[in-house]
Amino acid sequence: MNEVARDRAGSSQRRHIEHDLLLAALPHPVLVLGDDDRVLYANLAAETFFSLSHGMLKRQTLPDIIAFSSPLGALVGQVRKSGATVNEYGVEVDLPRSGVHRLVDVFAGGIPEQPGLIVLMLQQRSMAQMIERQLTHRAAARSVSGMAAVLAHEIKNPLSGIRGAAQLLEPGLGDEDRALTQLICTETDRIRDLVDRMEVFGDERPLAAEPVNIHSVLDHVKRLAETGFADGIKVNVEYDPSLPPLPGNRDKLIQAFLNLVKNAAESIEESREPGGRIVLRTAFRPGVRLSVPGTGARVSLPLMIEVEDTGAGVPEELKPHLFDPFVTTKRKGTGLGLALVAKIIGDHGGVIECESVPKRTVFRVLLPLQDKKPRREK
């Protein structure tokens, strides 16, 4: 009997180890909750998600690690009451310890062999949403491209005529009327400058790409910022030195990241909090792949560049439309800056997304590696 019991205990222990290995290998956070919603088990992905170690998580209940208003607790309660498995998509989860806001799909169910225990698995939707939004941003950029071409032809030429007529009238007018013709010239110049900025969206020529050192680009942006608009704001760098060159246009990449750093500096100034800081960060993230619409191709986007700031953050109502044209929170802004950044990143085959809470806003850019040269047919 003792030998049989030992065999059973050994078999049970092996199954337990296999289950642990299987759950640890899952890329999605998994929690096992007891009767009182205390965490009994958390896999490695859950430790990363909640920014707590396994030992710390096992000292917590679910209400301790999520915000009081989160619907996650109600879903767990629904599983306990009905005994059925619950799948809920697009659930907002606020983590009060880290101040992070996440959107997840939730899968929750009981364990028939152990009544009272609940298995909770969360699947983050950030990457899927990033790709979906980028397709929307690119469609918006194409709409602006067509409008820009029309504006360039239909507005700029008449503006030149209006300005020329005002200048011809000016010498024969008195001081009071001359001020009006000068106003006409000033306003036509302002409209012309706006149309010039929009013309950039109409440039559909293929990108003249060459290998670019992204750290050289960011260092150049850092120098421009520190000697100009970000004077007095600390700009830190956290680079991954192993990053290879990326295929791109150096001038356009400088334009895009300079715009992001300028926005970060303005957000810090707006918050009026002392000790504002901007961080330029790079990393290599293998496994991020984007399906190209209309083809079966999948493009790898492993190069990550982040611009993080401690500013006021992005208003919640603007987040879904942040990269759309003419969307801005600035009184004198045109709302074309971030739309242009999205176009430049899209022209480089990448995507851009924003995560923002007060005192922490991150613009994250994902870009591809150098394309492999196609084989020539013999």
C-alpha positions in Angstrom: 0.0 0.0 0.0 2.8 2.4 0.8 4.4 1.8 -2.6 1.1 2.4 -4.3 0.6 5.6 -2.3 4.1 6.8 -3.2 3.4 6.1 -6.9 0.2 8.1 -6.7 1.9 11.0 -4.9 4.7 11.0 -7.5 2.2 11.0 -10.4 0.3 13.8 -8.8 3.5 15.8 -8.3 4.5 15.3 -11.9 1.1 16.5 -13.1 1.4 19.5 -10.9 4.8 20.4 -12.3 3.5 19.9 -15.9 0.6 22.2 -15.2 2.9 24.8 -13.8 5.2 24.6 -16.8 2.2 24.9 -19.2 0.7 27.9 -17.4 4.1 29.6 -17.1 4.6 29.3 -20.9 1.3 31.0 -21.7 1.8 34.6 -22.9 -1.4 35.7 -21.2 -1.8 36.6 -17.5 -3.5 33.7 -15.6 -4.8 33.8 -12.0 -6.4 31.1 -9.9 -8.7 32.7 -7.2 -9.9 31.1 -4.0 -13.3 31.4 -2.3 -12.5 34.8 -0.9 -11.0 36.0 -4.3 -7.5 35.6 -2.8 -4.9 34.8 -5.4 -3.7 31.2 -5.1 -1.6 31.1 -8.2 -0.2 33.5 -10.8 1.8 32.7 -13.9 4.8 34.7 -15.1 2.7 36.8 -17.5 0.4 37.8 -14.6 3.5 38.9 -12.5 4.5 41.2 -15.4 0.9 42.4 -16.0 0.3 43.4 -12.4 3.9 44.4 -11.7 4.0 42.2 -8.6 5.9 39.0 -7.9 4.2 35.7 -7.4 4.8 35.9 -3.7 3.3 39.3 -3.4 0.3 38.4 -5.5 -0.5 35.4 -3.3 -0.8 37.9 -0.4 -3.5 39.9 -2.3 -7.1 39.5 -3.1 -8.5 40.5 -6.5 -10.0 43.8 -5.2 -6.5 44.7 -3.8 -4.8 44.7 -7.3 -7.5 46.2 -9.5 -9.4 49.5 -9.2 -12.7 49.5 -7.2 -14.7 50.5 -10.3 -13.3 47.7 -12.6 -15.9 45.3 -13.9 -13.5 42.4 -13.5 -14.7 41.7 -9.9 -18.3 41.6 -11.1 -17.4 39.1 -13.8 -15.8 36.8 -11.3 -18.9 37.1 -9.1 -21.0 36.2 -12.1 -19.0 33.0 -12.6 -19.3 32.0 -8.9 -23.1 32.6 -9.0 -23.9 30.8 -12.3 -21.1 28.3 -12.4 -20.8 29.0 -16.1 -17.7 30.1 -18.1 -17.7 33.8 -19.0 -16.0 35.4 -21.9 -16.1 39.2 -22.0 -14.3 41.4 -24.6 -12.9 44.9 -24.3 -13.0 45.1 -20.4 -11.2 48.1 -19.0 -8.8 47.3 -16.1 -7.2 50.0 -14.0 -4.2 49.0 -11.9 -4.0 51.5 -9.0 -0.5 50.4 -7.9 1.2 51.2 -11.3 -1.3 53.8 -12.5 -1.7 51.9 -15.8 -4.9 51.5 -17.7 -5.4 48.4 -19.9 -8.0 47.0 -22.2 -8.3 43.2 -22.1 -10.4 40.3 -23.1 -11.5 38.2 -20.1 -11.9 34.4 -19.9 -13.2 33.2 -16.5 -14.5 29.8 -15.4 -14.6 27.4 -12.5 -12.6 24.2 -11.9 -15.1 21.2 -11.7 -12.6 19.1 -9.6 -12.2 21.9 -7.1 -15.4 23.8 -6.5 -14.9 27.4 -5.3 -11.8 28.0 -7.4 -11.9 30.4 -10.4 -9.4 30.5 -13.3 -9.1 34.0 -14.7 -7.2 34.6 -18.0 -6.6 38.1 -19.5 -5.7 38.8 -23.0 -4.4 42.3 -23.7 -5.9 44.0 -26.8 -3.3 46.8 -27.1 -1.5 45.4 -30.1 -4.7 44.5 -32.0 -6.1 47.9 -31.4 -2.8 49.5 -32.4 -2.9 47.8 -35.8 -6.6 48.5 -36.2 -6.1 52.2 -35.4 -3.2 52.5 -37.7 -5.3 51.3 -40.6 -7.8 54.1 -39.7 -5.0 56.6 -39.4 -3.7 55.7 -42.9 -7.1 55.9 -44.4 -7.5 59.4 -42.9 -4.1 60.4 -44.2 -5.1 59.3 -47.7 -8.3 61.4 -47.4 -6.2 64.4 -46.4 -3.8 63.7 -49.3 -6.6 64.0 -51.8 -7.9 67.2 -50.2 -4.4 68.6 -50.0 -4.0 68.2 -53.8 -7.2 70.0 -54.4 -6.4 72.8 -51.9 -3.0 73.3 -53.5 -4.4 73.9 -56.9 -7.7 75.6 -56.1 -6.7 77.8 -53.2 -3.0 78.8 -53.6 -3.4 80.3 -57.0 -6.3 82.6 -56.1 -4.5 83.5 -52.9 -1.6 84.8 -54.9 -4.0 87.0 -56.9 -5.6 88.4 -53.8 -2.3 89.2 -52.2 -1.0 90.8 -55.4 -4.2 92.9 -55.7 -3.8 94.1 -52.1 -0.2 95.1 -52.7 -1.2 97.1 -55.9 -3.9 99.0 -54.0 -1.7 99.8 -51.0 0.4 102.7 -52.3 -2.7 104.8 -53.2 -4.4 104.4 -49.8 -4.4 106.3 -46.6 -2.8 105.0 -43.4 -6.1 103.6 -42.1 -7.0 101.7 -45.3 -3.4 100.6 -45.8 -3.6 98.7 -42.5 -6.5 96.7 -44.1 -4.5 95.7 -47.1 -1.6 94.7 -44.9 -4.1 92.5 -42.9 -5.2 90.9 -46.2 -1.5 90.1 -47.0 -0.9 88.7 -43.6 -4.0 86.5 -43.6 -3.3 85.2 -47.2 0.2 84.3 -46.1 -1.2 82.4 -43.1 -3.6 80.4 -45.3 -0.8 79.7 -47.8 1.4 78.4 -45.0 -1.4 76.1 -43.8 -1.9 74.7 -47.3 1.9 74.2 -47.7 1.8 72.1 -44.5 -1.1 70.1 -45.9 0.7 69.5 -49.2 3.1 67.2 -47.4 0.2 64.7 -47.0 -0.2 64.7 -50.8 3.3 63.4 -51.3 2.7 59.7 -52.3 6.2 59.1 -53.8 8.0 56.0 -52.6 10.2 56.6 -49.7 13.9 56.9 -50.6 15.2 54.6 -47.9 18.7 53.8 -46.7 20.1 52.2 -43.6 19.6 54.7 -40.7 21.1 54.5 -37.2 18.0 55.4 -35.1 20.2 56.4 -32.1 22.0 59.0 -34.3 18.5 60.4 -35.2 17.4 60.5 -31.6 20.7 62.1 -30.4 20.2 64.8 -33.0 16.6 65.4 -31.9 17.9 65.5 -28.3 20.5 68.2 -29.1 17.9 70.3 -31.0 15.4 70.0 -28.1 17.9 70.8 -25.3 19.2 74.0 -27.1 15.7 75.2 -28.0 12.1 74.4 -27.0 13.0 71.9 -24.2 15.6 74.2 -22.5 15.4 73.4 -18.8 13.7 70.0 -19.3 15.8 66.9 -18.6 16.0 64.6 -21.6 17.2 61.1 -20.7 18.0 58.3 -23.1 17.7 54.5 -22.6 19.1 52.9 -25.7 19.4 49.2 -26.7 22.9 49.3 -28.3 22.2 46.0 -30.1 19.7 47.6 -32.5 20.6 47.2 -36.2 20.1 50.1 -38.7 16.6 50.5 -40.0 15.5 51.2 -43.5 14.3 54.8 -43.7 14.8 58.5 -44.5 16.9 60.2 -41.9 15.4 63.7 -42.4 11.8 62.5 -42.2 12.5 60.4 -39.1 14.1 63.5 -37.5 11.0 65.5 -38.4 8.7 62.8 -36.8 10.6 62.4 -33.6 11.3 66.1 -33.2 7.5 66.6 -33.4 6.9 64.0 -30.7 9.6 65.5 -28.4 8.2 69.0 -29.0 4.7 67.8 -28.0 6.2 66.2 -24.9 8.0 69.4 -23.9 4.8 71.4 -24.4 2.8 68.9 -22.3 5.3 69.3 -19.5 5.1 73.1 -19.6 1.3 72.9 -19.6 1.4 70.7 -16.4 3.5 73.3 -14.6 5.0 70.6 -12.5 8.6 71.0 -11.5 11.2 68.4 -12.5 9.6 67.5 -15.8 11.4 64.7 -17.7 11.4 63.3 -21.3 12.8 59.8 -21.9 13.9 58.5 -25.4 13.9 54.7 -25.3 14.7 52.0 -27.8 14.4 48.2 -27.6 14.2 45.1 -29.7 10.9 43.3 -29.4 10.8 40.2 -31.6 7.4 38.5 -32.3 5.5 41.7 -33.2 4.0 41.1 -36.6 1.5 43.0 -38.7 -0.8 41.5 -41.4 -0.8 43.6 -44.5 -4.4 44.1 -45.8 -5.1 42.6 -49.2 -2.2 40.2 -49.1 -1.1 37.2 -47.2 2.1 38.8 -46.1 3.0 39.5 -42.5 5.5 42.2 -41.7 7.8 42.0 -38.6 8.0 45.2 -36.5 10.6 44.4 -33.9 12.3 47.9 -33.5 10.6 49.9 -30.8 11.2 53.6 -30.1 9.4 55.3 -27.3 9.1 59.0 -26.3 7.9 59.2 -22.7 7.1 62.4 -20.8 5.8 63.4 -17.3 3.4 66.0 -18.7 -0.3 66.6 -18.3 -1.3 63.7 -20.5 -3.8 63.3 -23.3 -7.5 64.0 -22.6 -9.5 60.8 -22.6 -11.9 62.0 -25.3 -9.1 62.7 -27.7 -7.2 59.4 -27.4 -9.2 57.5 -30.2 -8.7 60.5 -32.6 -5.2 61.6 -31.6 -3.6 61.0 -35.0 -6.5 62.3 -37.1 -6.0 65.5 -39.0 -7.2 68.8 -37.3 -7.4 67.2 -33.8 -5.5 69.4 -31.2 -5.7 70.7 -27.7 -3.5 73.7 -28.4 -5.2 77.1 -28.9 -3.0 78.0 -31.8 -2.4 74.5 -33.1 -3.5 73.3 -36.6 -3.9 69.6 -35.6 -1.6 68.4 -38.4 1.5 67.6 -36.3 0.6 64.1 -35.1 -1.2 63.3 -38.3 2.1 64.0 -40.1 4.0 61.9 -37.7 1.6 59.0 -38.3 2.0 59.4 -42.1 5.9 59.4 -41.8 5.8 56.3 -39.6 3.3 54.7 -42.0 5.5 55.5 -45.0 8.3 53.6 -43.2 6.1 50.6 -42.8 5.6 51.1 -39.1 2.9 51.9 -36.6 2.5 54.4 -33.8 0.4 54.3 -30.6 -0.1 56.4 -27.5 -0.6 55.4 -23.9 -1.4 58.2 -21.6 -2.3 58.8 -17.9 -1.5 61.9 -15.9 2.3 62.4 -15.5 3.1 59.5 -17.9 2.5 59.7 -21.6 4.3 57.2 -24.0 4.3 57.5 -27.8 5.4 54.1 -29.0 6.7 53.6 -32.6 7.3 50.1 -34.0 9.4 49.8 -37.2 10.6 47.0 -39.4 14.1 45.7 -40.0 15.8 46.1 -43.4 13.8 44.3 -46.0 15.3 41.2 -47.6 16.1 41.6 -51.2 13.9 39.4 -53.4 15.6 36.6 -55.3 16.1 37.1 -59.0 14.5 34.6 -61.3 17.0 32.7 -63.4 
